[in-house]
Amino acid sequence: MEGNKSFFGLQKILITLVVLSASLSVSTMMLIKSSSSEAQSTKNIDVKNLPAKVGTQQQIEELKAMMLQSWQQQAQTKGLSYAVPQRFQGAIVESAKLTPDQKVIALTFDDGPWPESTAQVLDILKQNQIKGTFFLIGQNVKNYPGLVKREIAEGHVIGNHTWHHWYQFLNPQAAAYEIDHTADLIYQVTGIKTNLFRPPGGIMHNGVAAYARNSKYAIILWSTDSVDYSRPAVPKLIKNVFRNAKPGGIVLMHDGGGNRSKTVQALPEIIANFRKQGYSFVTIPELLEMQDKDEKLIAKKK
């Protein structure tokens, strides 16, 4: 738990820095507004002749980068991982067993990180002050590490979704590669040792889920499928999300793997509709912790 407290404390520091730097950035931009058109017309700029105010902006960006790097190094040193109750390690989870009055829902996103759509999803979640859970494909982490770093910096949770997103049967060696290689790269990029796994397509009998269970991953499926991978019309996508929505539910959506413009368009309305129904949003570890707490209370009463 101390490791988790340090982790979240570091997050708060980073987020505070970003907020402060954003304020400074606004002030700096107001100062240089008058010369912006001239700057845009100049393709080759002599760094030595840059005004001091531009240098200040660069220093802010460098400081933000240094803080993120420092946070990653500390996370790697501590070997941080998400707190998943022991009863869920190696277990299959489709939703959390909660009382009807615990109106929480977990938004999850698969197949990222992905150009444009992942950043758009992150922007929407940030505007609504929501933390999501992202199940990452290893080769996409390799191609777009900056997006993964942003997910972590903004407080989201990440999980393993294999390296290639293959559906066919894999022998134990291939299954181990798909999961372990992805886990190793996620750790290299973020300092996070995730113990959350989602099998591609929800397929449980092609080798990867068995390997993940034996490795004590929590196997996270879903209770509500948006079917956004088929790119339905936005109203249909939203209807899919709410068809089986319930307290403790897990919603499956996609931020990667193809054109996700429909998901991006639908997400603000999905969030608004859940809130109108009295729901709040949690990550998968938070959801599992809630069920674990309830079950412990019930056991004590017995």
C-alpha positions as CSV (number, residue, x, y, z in Angstrom):
1,M,0.0,0.0,0.0
2,E,2.9,2.4,0.7
3,G,4.1,1.9,-2.8
4,N,0.7,2.8,-4.1
5,K,0.5,5.9,-2.0
6,S,3.9,7.0,-3.3
7,F,2.7,6.3,-6.8
8,F,-0.5,8.4,-6.5
9,G,1.5,11.2,-4.7
10,L,3.8,11.4,-7.6
11,Q,0.9,11.6,-9.9
12,K,-0.6,14.5,-8.0
13,I,2.8,16.3,-8.2
14,L,3.0,15.8,-11.9
15,I,-0.6,16.8,-12.5
16,T,-0.1,20.0,-10.4
17,L,3.0,20.8,-12.4
18,V,1.1,20.4,-15.6
19,V,-1.7,22.7,-14.4
20,L,0.8,25.4,-13.3
21,S,2.8,25.1,-16.5
22,A,-0.4,25.5,-18.5
23,S,-1.1,28.8,-16.6
24,L,2.4,30.0,-17.4
25,S,2.0,28.9,-21.0
26,V,-1.1,31.1,-21.3
27,S,0.7,34.1,-20.0
28,T,3.7,33.4,-22.2
29,M,1.5,33.1,-25.3
30,M,-0.2,36.4,-24.5
31,L,3.2,38.0,-24.5
32,I,4.3,36.6,-27.9
33,K,0.9,37.0,-29.6
34,S,1.8,40.2,-31.4
35,S,4.8,38.5,-33.1
36,S,3.1,35.1,-33.8
37,S,2.3,35.8,-37.5
38,E,5.9,36.8,-38.2
39,A,7.2,33.6,-36.5
40,Q,4.9,31.4,-38.5
41,S,6.3,32.8,-41.8
42,T,9.9,32.0,-40.8
43,K,10.8,28.4,-41.4
44,N,14.4,28.5,-40.2
45,I,14.9,30.1,-36.8
46,D,18.2,30.9,-35.2
47,V,18.0,29.6,-31.7
48,K,20.6,32.1,-30.5
49,N,18.4,35.0,-31.5
50,L,15.2,33.6,-29.9
51,P,13.5,36.1,-27.5
52,A,13.8,35.3,-23.8
53,K,10.0,34.8,-23.6
54,V,10.2,31.9,-26.1
55,G,13.1,30.4,-24.0
56,T,10.8,30.5,-21.0
57,Q,8.2,28.4,-22.8
58,Q,10.9,25.9,-23.8
59,Q,12.1,25.7,-20.2
60,I,8.5,25.0,-19.0
61,E,8.3,22.1,-21.5
62,E,11.7,20.8,-20.6
63,L,10.7,20.9,-16.9
64,K,7.5,19.0,-17.6
65,A,9.5,16.3,-19.5
66,M,12.1,16.1,-16.6
67,M,9.3,15.6,-14.1
68,L,7.7,12.8,-16.1
69,Q,11.1,11.2,-16.5
70,S,11.8,11.5,-12.8
71,W,8.4,10.0,-12.0
72,Q,9.0,7.1,-14.4
73,Q,12.5,6.4,-12.8
74,Q,11.0,6.3,-9.3
75,A,8.2,4.1,-10.4
76,Q,10.7,1.7,-12.0
77,T,12.8,1.7,-8.8
78,K,9.8,0.8,-6.7
79,G,8.4,-1.7,-9.2
80,L,4.9,-0.3,-8.8
81,S,1.9,-2.4,-9.8
82,Y,-1.8,-2.0,-9.5
83,A,-3.4,-3.3,-6.3
84,V,-5.6,-6.2,-7.2
85,P,-7.1,-8.2,-4.3
86,Q,-5.7,-11.7,-4.1
87,R,-9.0,-13.3,-4.7
88,F,-9.0,-11.9,-8.2
89,Q,-5.5,-13.0,-9.2
90,G,-6.0,-15.7,-11.7
91,A,-9.8,-15.1,-11.7
92,I,-12.1,-14.3,-14.6
93,V,-14.1,-11.1,-14.1
94,E,-17.0,-9.9,-16.2
95,S,-18.4,-7.4,-13.7
96,A,-18.2,-6.6,-10.0
97,K,-20.8,-8.1,-7.6
98,L,-22.1,-4.9,-5.9
99,T,-25.3,-3.9,-4.3
100,P,-27.8,-2.0,-6.6
101,D,-27.2,1.3,-4.7
102,Q,-23.4,1.2,-5.6
103,K,-23.9,2.8,-9.0
104,V,-20.4,2.7,-10.4
105,I,-19.3,1.7,-13.9
106,A,-15.8,1.1,-15.4
107,L,-15.1,2.4,-18.9
108,T,-12.4,0.2,-20.6
109,F,-10.7,0.8,-24.0
110,D,-8.9,-1.9,-26.1
111,D,-6.3,-2.1,-28.8
112,G,-4.5,1.1,-28.3
113,P,-2.5,3.2,-28.2
114,W,-3.6,4.5,-31.6
115,P,-2.9,7.8,-33.5
116,E,-5.5,10.5,-33.0
117,S,-8.3,8.4,-31.4
118,T,-6.4,7.6,-28.2
119,A,-5.5,11.2,-27.7
120,Q,-9.2,12.2,-28.4
121,V,-10.5,9.7,-25.9
122,L,-8.0,11.0,-23.3
123,D,-9.1,14.5,-24.0
124,I,-12.7,13.6,-23.3
125,L,-11.9,11.7,-20.2
126,K,-9.8,14.6,-18.9
127,Q,-12.6,17.1,-19.6
128,N,-15.0,15.0,-17.6
129,Q,-12.5,14.1,-14.8
130,I,-12.8,10.4,-15.4
131,K,-10.2,7.7,-15.1
132,G,-10.4,4.8,-17.6
133,T,-8.7,1.5,-18.0
134,F,-6.8,0.9,-21.2
135,F,-5.8,-2.6,-22.4
136,L,-2.7,-2.2,-24.6
137,I,-1.3,-4.1,-27.6
138,G,2.4,-4.5,-27.3
139,Q,3.3,-3.6,-30.8
140,N,1.3,-0.4,-30.5
141,V,3.1,0.5,-27.2
142,K,6.3,0.1,-29.2
143,N,5.0,2.4,-32.0
144,Y,3.3,5.1,-29.8
145,P,5.0,5.1,-26.3
146,G,4.2,8.8,-25.8
147,L,0.5,8.0,-25.7
148,V,1.0,5.4,-23.0
149,K,3.1,7.8,-21.0
150,R,0.2,10.3,-21.2
151,E,-2.3,7.7,-20.0
152,I,-0.2,7.1,-16.9
153,A,0.6,10.7,-16.3
154,E,-3.2,11.5,-16.3
155,G,-4.0,8.8,-13.8
156,H,-5.5,6.1,-16.0
157,V,-4.9,2.3,-15.5
158,I,-3.3,0.1,-18.1
159,G,-3.6,-3.6,-18.8
160,N,-2.0,-6.3,-21.0
161,H,-3.8,-7.2,-24.3
162,T,-1.0,-9.3,-25.9
163,W,1.5,-8.3,-28.5
164,H,-0.2,-9.1,-31.7
165,H,-3.9,-9.4,-30.8
166,W,-4.0,-12.9,-32.4
167,Y,-7.1,-15.1,-32.1
168,Q,-5.7,-18.5,-33.2
169,F,-4.5,-21.1,-30.9
170,L,-1.0,-20.5,-29.5
171,N,1.3,-23.0,-27.9
172,P,2.7,-22.2,-24.4
173,Q,5.9,-20.6,-25.7
174,A,4.0,-18.3,-28.1
175,A,1.4,-17.4,-25.5
176,A,4.2,-16.6,-23.0
177,Y,5.8,-14.3,-25.6
178,E,2.6,-12.5,-26.4
179,I,2.0,-11.6,-22.7
180,D,5.5,-11.4,-21.3
181,H,7.0,-9.3,-24.1
182,T,4.1,-6.9,-23.8
183,A,4.5,-6.7,-20.0
184,D,8.2,-6.1,-20.3
185,L,7.7,-3.2,-22.8
186,I,5.0,-1.6,-20.7
187,Y,7.3,-1.7,-17.7
188,Q,10.2,-0.2,-19.8
189,V,7.9,2.6,-21.0
190,T,6.0,3.4,-17.8
191,G,7.6,1.6,-14.8
192,I,4.2,-0.2,-14.3
193,K,3.9,-3.9,-13.7
194,T,0.3,-4.5,-14.6
195,N,-1.5,-7.6,-13.4
196,L,-4.6,-7.0,-15.5
197,F,-5.1,-9.0,-18.7
198,R,-7.8,-9.0,-21.4
199,P,-7.7,-11.8,-24.0
200,P,-8.2,-10.6,-27.5
201,G,-11.8,-11.1,-28.5
202,G,-12.5,-12.4,-25.1
203,I,-11.3,-15.8,-26.3
204,M,-10.5,-18.1,-23.3
205,H,-9.4,-21.3,-25.0
206,N,-6.5,-20.4,-27.4
207,G,-3.7,-20.6,-24.9
208,V,-3.1,-16.9,-23.8
209,A,-5.8,-16.8,-21.1
210,A,-4.5,-20.0,-19.6
211,Y,-1.0,-18.6,-19.4
212,A,-2.3,-15.3,-18.0
213,R,-4.3,-17.2,-15.3
214,N,-1.3,-19.3,-14.3
215,S,0.7,-16.0,-14.1
216,K,-1.8,-14.6,-11.6
217,Y,-3.3,-12.0,-13.9
218,A,-6.8,-10.9,-13.3
219,I,-8.7,-11.8,-16.5
220,I,-10.9,-8.8,-17.2
221,L,-13.8,-9.4,-19.6
222,W,-16.9,-7.2,-19.8
223,S,-20.6,-7.1,-19.0
224,T,-21.5,-4.6,-21.7
225,D,-20.1,-4.6,-25.3
226,S,-20.5,-1.4,-27.3
227,V,-19.7,-3.4,-30.5
228,D,-17.9,-0.2,-31.7
229,Y,-15.4,-2.3,-33.6
230,S,-18.1,-2.8,-36.3
231,R,-18.5,1.0,-36.4
232,P,-22.3,1.3,-35.9
233,A,-24.1,4.6,-36.1
234,V,-23.5,6.7,-33.0
235,P,-27.1,6.2,-31.6
236,K,-26.8,2.4,-32.0
237,L,-23.4,2.4,-30.3
238,I,-24.8,4.3,-27.4
239,K,-27.8,2.0,-27.2
240,N,-25.4,-1.0,-27.1
241,V,-23.6,0.5,-24.1
242,F,-26.7,0.9,-22.1
243,R,-28.5,-2.3,-23.0
244,N,-26.9,-4.3,-20.2
245,A,-25.5,-1.5,-18.0
246,K,-25.7,-2.2,-14.3
247,P,-23.9,-1.2,-11.1
248,G,-20.4,-2.8,-11.1
249,G,-20.5,-3.2,-14.8
250,I,-17.5,-3.1,-17.2
251,V,-18.0,-1.4,-20.6
252,L,-16.0,-2.5,-23.6
253,M,-15.0,0.1,-26.1
254,H,-12.0,0.6,-28.4
255,D,-9.6,3.5,-28.8
256,G,-7.4,1.6,-31.3
257,G,-7.2,-1.0,-34.0
258,G,-8.9,1.0,-36.7
259,N,-11.2,4.0,-37.3
260,R,-12.6,4.8,-33.9
261,S,-14.3,8.1,-34.8
262,K,-17.7,6.7,-33.9
263,T,-16.5,5.8,-30.4
264,V,-15.0,9.3,-30.0
265,Q,-18.3,10.9,-31.1
266,A,-20.4,8.7,-28.8
267,L,-18.2,8.9,-25.7
268,P,-19.4,12.4,-24.4
269,E,-23.0,11.3,-24.6
270,I,-22.3,8.0,-23.0
271,I,-20.7,9.8,-20.1
272,A,-23.5,12.3,-19.8
273,N,-26.2,9.6,-19.9
274,F,-24.5,7.5,-17.2
275,R,-24.3,10.6,-14.9
276,K,-27.9,11.4,-15.5
277,Q,-28.7,7.9,-14.2
278,G,-26.6,8.5,-11.1
279,Y,-23.5,6.6,-12.0
280,S,-19.9,7.5,-11.2
281,F,-16.8,6.1,-12.9
282,V,-14.1,3.9,-11.5
283,T,-11.1,2.0,-12.8
284,I,-10.9,-1.8,-12.8
285,P,-8.7,-2.0,-9.7
286,E,-11.1,0.3,-7.9
287,L,-14.0,-1.8,-9.0
288,L,-12.4,-5.0,-7.7
289,E,-11.4,-3.4,-4.5
290,M,-15.1,-2.4,-3.9
291,Q,-16.3,-6.0,-4.4
292,D,-13.5,-7.3,-2.1
293,K,-14.5,-4.8,0.6
294,D,-18.1,-5.8,0.4
295,E,-17.3,-9.5,0.5
296,K,-15.1,-9.0,3.6
297,L,-17.9,-7.1,5.4
298,I,-20.3,-9.9,4.6
299,A,-17.9,-12.5,5.9
300,K,-17.4,-10.6,9.1
301,K,-21.2,-10.4,9.7
302,K,-21.4,-14.2,9.3
